[in-house]
Amino acid sequence: MTDSPEQDYDTGDVAVIGMSLRSPGARTKEQFWDNLVHGRESVSFLAKDDIHVDETLIHSPFYVRACGVLDTYDKFDPSVFGISDRTAAAMTPENRLFLESAWEAFEDGGYDPDRVTGEVGVYGANNPQTAALYSSPPDRVSVGPEAIEASLAWSPDTMTSNALYYMGLTGEAVTIAAVCAGFHYAVHLACQSLLLGQTDMAIAGGAMVRLPHPRGHLWEENRILSKDGHCRPFDAHGTGTALSSGVVTLLLKPLAQAVTDRDHVYAVVKGSAVNNNGVSAMAYGLAQPERLSACIANAMEVGGVTADTVSMYEANGLGMPMTDELEVHAASMAFGKQAGTASIGGVKGNVGHGGVVSGGFGAMKAIMALYHRKLAATINLVEVNEDLDFPSTPFVPQLETADWEPESGIRRAGITSIGGGGYNAHLVLEEPPTAAKRTPEEHGRPRLATLSALDDDALARQRTRLKDWLETNPHLRLDDICFSLNLGRKVMSRRWAAVVRSRAELIAALSEGSAGGLATGTAQRAAVDSSSRTGTETARPGADVDALSELAAAWVDGRQVDLASLHAGETSHRVPLPTYPFRPRRFWRTDW
């Protein structure tokens, strides 16, 4: 991003400045992308002993023991949010996952919720059936505190308001029910709110936990679930998909403001559109190509994007010849006849069908492709379905992972999501703007880097994760790292600080064997108890080693320190760094 932006950005552009994901086979967006570029299938094939339901079906020759398993579906760290164990157990798995993911997206964007003063919108989709299957609370006559507490924790409606409340934010909270198009609808509504000026930042996403978990499915002829558990998008022998679970959240802000605020931009939402087939479909709930085509075309029109500049199309891609043919036909109508070509792919081959979060998996794939300038292969595509007639369309199946070199000179992606009940949704994304040249970093200048956590174990894990991240990301500047750590993380009770002059010194400090903090040898980690202290410690930008060491010692000792004063007048940028290392414990309610 530029230090002093001169470029005029489209007023309708929205930046993706933070992200979080958990999916089958991946606990982070980086693991997810690594799985995609290496062609890994993350659908699990279960042993009979792994399935504790479907006792009468499991021996059927049509029962398929395939599932996209989410290994943390029943775990949560309530301590970070000040949530009691009782409330944590009452919360549905989706409510818990969404809350942690929203926190991670905020930290990934370099923001501490305690420092945010503007309006933040939270828009999220979930599966109401999950709440119903997660030990529904009794039908209470009372509306006393106990009933209200249980209801607000459990209700699928309060997933987004819970996130807003427990993260300490104010703004809008909208929980969305749009079946499998839910994630796209959340992003669409979030972008509208931002562009109308109703919110300053927005969290948009979806969470899906299929209960009971894990379990397989029953294969039925001409239905969307796969005969052998593998999803084969665009393949002549595809029989559908497997079901999976996961969570994806994005942190969004108008692009022009994100550039001004020196945010890290992963991608840009150029346009979004939603519609419903209504009575136009042959039967209620069936897909309708003309309406889907109109939705795709509308998203491009809203973003001022021509079809020949969209060189990646991430399909809904259920892996059934009938549904794939319908979608390719609809997308071809929207793109029209053009000279350019677009890569077409489907992430369900990797992770299965995540219900309300399935569009999130596709969007995350597209964002990472834009960010890394690489197209990931569509796996399980062995024999392209000739009935799709790709040579007469703008689309070319992505059979191998490859560098992304678009003919138009700009990378753009379209992502489609289709939901039962006639829901259609489409997003148009663009690569992040080119960063302008920055003033070289002032080498040798001492800087303060801080970390904090709720306990010593989490603090030690933070140090290890940050050290590993810095070693694998040598392009990160020290000033950006310290700025993001000092102002982009919530301050907690166990603290560590280091005064360093280079990345190498910071890596060395993080590697020290002592569990205590390091501030040029003067400060040790301590439990914060500032009840007997008053006042706030400050330091000017450009402070010397002695002044920074005193500040570090005060901060580690639990005193109030104005870390923002260290960065006054600077032009440091927020950069992605490892997020808080949650210590998840199992929470499950079987009765009330």
N, C-alpha and C positions, 0 to 999 in steps of 0.2 A: 504494500500500500504506500501511497505517497505521504511525505511529511506535510506538504502544503498542497492539497489537491487542486489541480488546475482543470482536470477533466470534468465535463458536465455529464452526470450520470442520468440515465432515464429515470424519471420520477416514479415509474412503476416497478423498478428493479428492487428485489429484496435479497439481501445477502444471507447465506448460511454461515454463521460465525462459530457455531459449536455443535457437536454431535455426540450421540451415545448409542450403542447397540449391544444387544445380547441376542444371540441366535443359536440354533443348533450348531455345535462345533466351534463357536466363537463367543468369547466374553467381551471382546472389544472390537471396534470397527477395523483396527489394524489386522487382527486375526481373521476377521471376516473377509477382508480384501485379499489377504494372503491365500486363504482357501479358494477364492474365486480365481485368482490368476494362476494357481497351480492345479485347477480343475478338480478340486476335492468335492466329493459328495458327502454331506453331513447328515443325511437321513440314516437313522439307526435301524438295524434289523434285530429284533428282540428275541431272546429265548423265551420259551413258555413260562419259565419261572420268573421272568421279569414283569409279567403282566398279571396283575392281581384282580382283574375284572374280566368280564366277558367269558365266564367259565363255561357257559353253554355254547358259545360261538367259537372259542379258540381252537377247537378240534375240527371245525368245518374246513373243507378244502378251499373255500372261498374267503376264509379269514386271512388277512395279510398282516403279518407281524412287523410292520414298518411304521416308523414315527420319527418326526423331527424332535428329538428330546432336548429339553432345556434343563440343564443340570442344576440350575439355581432357582427353579420355579417355586420352591417351598422355603426359601431362605431370605433373610432380611437382617439389616443392621439398624435397629430402631434408635440406638443411643445417639447417633449423629443428629437425629431430628428431635431429640427430647421426647420420644414416644415410649410409653410404658409397654412392658411385655404383654399386658392384657389387651391393650389396644392393637398392638402389632398382630396378635393372634386373631383378632376380630377382622382385621383388614383382609380383603381378598388378595390372592397372589398378584393379580393384575394391578391393584392399587399400590402394592408394595414395590413391584418392579418399576412401575411408572415413576414413582417418587424418587427412587435411587437413580433412574436413568435421567430424569430431569435435572437432578443435582449434578450428575456427571456432565451433561451437556452445558450447563452453566459454567462449571469449572473449566471444561475444555475450551470454552469461549473466553476464559480469562476473567471471569466476573465472580466477585464475592457477593452473595445475596445481601449481606449486611451493609454493603456500600452502595447498593442500587436504590436510588430515590425515585425513579420514574415508574410509570405504569407498565406492568408485565402481564401479558395475556398468556394463559395456559389453555391449549386446545388439544384434546386427546380422545382417541377412540378405544373402546374396549368391547368385550363380548359379554352382554348381560347374562348369558347362560352360565358363564363361569361363576358368577356370584350366586346364582341359584343352586349350582352344584356344590358350592363351598359352604355347606352347612348353613342354610338360610336361618336368620334369627327368628325367634318365635313371634307370633302375632300378638303383640303386646297391647293391652288396654291402656297402660300407663305411657305417658310421654315425659317421664321424669329423666333426670340426668343420665342414669344407667342406660335407659332405652335410647336416648338421643346419641350417647357416645357410641354404642354398638352400631346404631343405624348409620351414622356418618362414617364410621370406619369401614363398614361392610358394603355400603351402597355403591353400585357402579356409577351412579350419577355424580358422586362426590370425588371421583378419582382426581379430577383437575383441581377442584377447590382444596382438597387435601394437600396437593403439591404446592399450591400457592401459599397455604397457611403454614405448613411445616417447613417451608424454605424461607419463611419470613418476608414474603412479598405481598404486594397489593396490585390489583389490576382486574382482569377479566378471567373467568374460569368457565369453560364450555366443554362439557363431555358430549361426545358425538356418537350417534348410533346410525351408521350407514353401511352395515354389514362389512363385506370384504373391501369396500372402497373407503373405509373409515379413516385410514392414515391420510390419504389424499384430501379428503374433505377437511381434516384438521389443518393441513398446510394451507389449503385454499382459504379457509376462514381466518386463519392467522394472518395471512398476507393481506386480506381485505382490511382487517382491523388496523394493521400497521400503516397501510396506505391511506386510510381515512384519518389517521392521527389519533385513534382511540387508545393505542398502546405505543410504548417506546421500544419494547422488545417483546418477543413472543416465543414460547416453547410450544412446539407442535409435534405430535407423535401418536403412537398407538401401542397397546400392550395386549397380548393374547396368550393365555394359558389354557390349553385344552385339558379339561378334567373329565374323568380320572387321567392321571399322568404317571407313566406312559401307557399308551394302549395302541393297538393296531386299528384296522378298519375292515369292513366287510365289502368285498368287491362285488359290484353289480354291473351287468352289461349296460354299456352306453351311459354310465354315470361318471362323475368326475374323479373318482378315486381309483388309483392304479391297480392293475391286476397283480403286479409283482412288487409293488412298493417303489419302483423307480419312476421318476417323472422324466419324460422325453419330449421337451418342447420341439415342435415342428418335425418330429420324426414320424415316418410312415407307420411305425409300429407302436406309437404312443397309446397308452390306455388310461391316462389321467395322472393324478398326482398323489402324494402322501400328505398327511396333515402335520403341521408343526406349530411351535410356539415361539414367542420372542417379544422383544420390545425395541423400538427405535424412537428416538427423540431428536429434534433439531432445534437449535437456538437461532432465531431469525431477527433481523433488523434491516430497515431501509438501507440500501447500498450506499447512498451518498453519506448517510450518517455513520455507517460502519467505517467508511474510509476516513471521515473526519476524526472519528474516535480511535483510529489506528488499530482496528480489530483485524484479526486473522480471518480471511475469507476463503472458504472451501469451494463455494460455487454460488451462482446467482439464480434465483427463481425469476425467470423472465415472464412467465405467464402461467395461469392455472384456470381450469374450467371444470364444471360439474354439470351433469344433467341426469334426467331419469327417463326411461323409455315410456313410462305411463301406459296408455292404452295402445301405443303404436306397435307393441310386440304381438306376435302371433298368439302367445299365451302369457299370462302374468309371470314375470320373473325371467322369461327367456331373453337372451341377448338380442339386440336389434342393431344391425350394422350401420344403418343410416344415422341413428341417434348417436352411436359411438363415434362415427366419423365426424359428426357435427361437433361433438365435444372436443375431439382432438384438434380440429380446425379452429375452433373458438379459442383454445388455449394459445395457439400460435398467433392468432390475430390480436389477442389481448396483449401479447408480448412484443408485437411488431416484428415477428419472426417469419421469414419465408421458409417454406418446407425444404428448399434445396440447401439450406444452411444447417438443417438438423441431420447430423450424420450418425446418430445412435438412437435406436428405438428399442426401449426395454419393454417387452410385451407382458401382458397379463399371463400369457403362456401356460395354460393348464396342462398341455401335453396330450390333448385329445385331438385327433384329426378334425373333428367337426368344429370344435370351439376355436382351434388354431386357424382353420380356414376362414371362419367368420371374422376373427380379429384382423387377420392379414388383409382381408377384403375391405374392412372398414378403414384401416390405416391407409391403405392404398388410395381409397377415395379421398381421404383428407389430404394426403401428400400430393396427389395428382400426378400428372406426367411431368417429369423434371429430368434435367441432365445429371444431377448428382445422385449418389447412392448412399444408403444408410445401412449401417450394421444393425441386424436384428438379433436379439437374444432374449433369454428367459432364465431368471435366477431360481425358479422353482425346481429346476433340475438339481441344484446344489442343496437347497434347504427345505424343499417342499412348500406347501401352501400354508402360510401363517395367518390365514383369516384376516382380521382387521389390520394386522401389521404386515400383510403380504406386500402391499404397496410400499411400505417402508423399507423392506428388503430390496425391492427394485430401485427405489430412490437412492438408498445408500450405495448400491452398486454403481449407479450412474454418477453420483457425486464423487465417489472415489475414482472412477474412470476419468472424469473431468480433471480432478485434482492431480492424478498421476499421469494423465495423458496416455492412457493405455486402455485397450478394449479386452475384456475378459471373455474367454471362450464359453459358449453354451455347451455344457456337458451332456452326455447321454444322447447326443444327436449323431446317429450313425448313418441312417438312410433318410435323407430329406424327403418329406412327403411331396411327391410330384404334383398332387392336386393343389398345393399352395401356389404353384406356378410363379415361383420367385423371379424368373427371368423377365416376366412382364410387369413386375412391381419395382418400386425404388429400393427394395430391401435385399440384402445379402446376408445369409446366416453367418454368424461369427463362429467358425469352426475351430479356430486356434486363437490363443492370446497373442495380441500384437500391439505395436505402438499405434497410437491414434494420430493419423496425419490426414485431416479433413481436406477435401477438395476446395471447400469454401474459404479456408483460412481461419475459421473460428470453430471451436468445439461446442456443439450444442447437443442436448439429449432430450428425447421425449419419453415419458414414462406413463404407461396406461395402467389403470386399476379398474376392475369390473366387479360389482357386487350383486348378489342375488337380490331380487326385487326390482331390477331394472336400473341399478345405480351405475353410472359411468363417471370416470374422473381422469384427468390428464394433467400432467405437469410438464413444463418446458424449462429446462435448466441450461445454464451456460457456464463455461469455465470462468474462474475468477479473473478480474482485471489484472493486467500486467502491473507489477509493482514498479514504481518510479525509483530511480537511483537515490540512495540515501547517503547522508554524510557518514563517512567511515567511523566505526566505533573508536572511541578514545581508549587505546590500549594502555594498560598499566594503571588505569584509574581504579582505586579501591572501591568495591561495591559490597553492599550488604544483601545477603540471601537468607531468607527465612523459611522455615517449615514448622507446622504445628499439627498436633493430632490429639485424640482423646486419651491415648495411653502410649506407653513406651514401645509396645510391639508395633502398633500402627505407625509410630514415628520412625522406627527402624525400617519398616517396609517402605515407607515413603522415600527414605534416603536411598535405599537400594534401587527402587524403581526409577527415581530421578537420575541416579548415576548411570543406570543402563540406558535410559532414554537419551541422555546427553552423549554417551559414547556412540550411539547408533544414529544420532542426528547432529553431525559436526557443523552443519551450516548455521545453527542457532547462535545468535549473538548474546554475550553476557548481559548487556544492558537490558535486552528484551526478556531474558530469563528472569533476572532479578525483579524487573517491573511486574511480570506476570505472577511471580511467587508472592511478592510483597503485597500486591493490591488485588490479586485474583483468587485468593483463597481465604476461607473463613478462619478466623483466629481461634484456636482451641487451647486447652490447658497445658499440654505437654509440648515444649517448644525447643527448637534448635535454630542456631544462627551461625553464619560464617561470614567473615570479611575476606574477600578474595579479589585478586587483580586479573584473573583470567579464568577461562573455562577449565583449564587443566587444574588450577588450584581448587576450583569448586568441586571437580570430580574427585580430587584427592581428599578434600575435606569430607565429602560424602562417604568416602571409602574408609575413613578412620574407624578402627575397631570399637572405640568407646561408644556406649549407648548414649552418652551425654552429648550435649551440644558443644559446638566449637565456635568461639568468637575470638580469633587470634590468641587462643589460650586463656581468655579471661572470664568466660562465662560457662556455666554448666546448666544443663536442663533442670527445671524444677517444676513442681506443681504450682500453678498460679494461685496466689492468695494475696490479692492487692487491697484487702479491706483496710489495711493500715496505711496505705499509700494514697497520696492525692497528686493531682497534676499530671500533665502529659509531657513526655520527653519528645523533643524535636531535634532535627539536625538539618542543616542546609544542604542543598545539592552540591556535590563536589567536596563533601567533608573528607578530612584525611583519615588515615587508619586509626589513630587514637580516638577521634570523635566517633567514628563508626563502631569501634570496639566497645566504647562506653554505651552507645545506643544498643548494640547487640546484647550486652550484659544486662541492661535494664529490661529489654524485651523478653529475654529468656527467663529472667527472674520474675516476670509476671507484671511488670509495670506497664502503664498505658504509654504507648509509643506511636507517634504520628508518622507512620511509614510513608504516607503520601507526600510528606514534606521533602523526602529524599528525591522524589521524582518531579518536583515542581519545575515547570519550564522545559522539561525533557521531551523528546519526541520518540521515546521507546514505544515499541509495538507489543500488543498482546500476542503470545505464541502458544500453541498447544503444548501442554506438559502433562505428565501422568496425573490422573485424578485421585481423589481420596481412596485409600485402600480399605474399603468396607470389610468388616469382620462379620460375615453373615452367619446367623444361627437359624435353625429350623423352627418355624412357627406354623402350627396347624391346629385348626379347631374342628373337633368332631361333635361337640354339643355346646349348648348355651346355658 
